[in-house]
Amino acid sequence: MRFWRLHQILSFLGHAHIQNFFTNREWVQIIQANPYVIQHPIILSQTSTILREVAVKHLTGKDV
């Protein structure tokens, strides 16, 4: 129920005001209470690192 209310607040405020709405301590509490936290990564760490490196190269134009 708490997350539904949080969703309603965030939807009402829009993205521009979200960062100023909660304090850092409140954000930590919200994140820690998240029941949808990934317990086991879907992608291996090595694969994730390679994907990140490729994305950075592509965005900086160094993949040519």
Summary of the structure (lengths in Angstrom):
residues: 64
radius of gyration: 17.4
end to end distance: 49.5
largest distance: 49.5
contacts: 101
relative contact order: 0.08
helix: 69%
strand: 0%
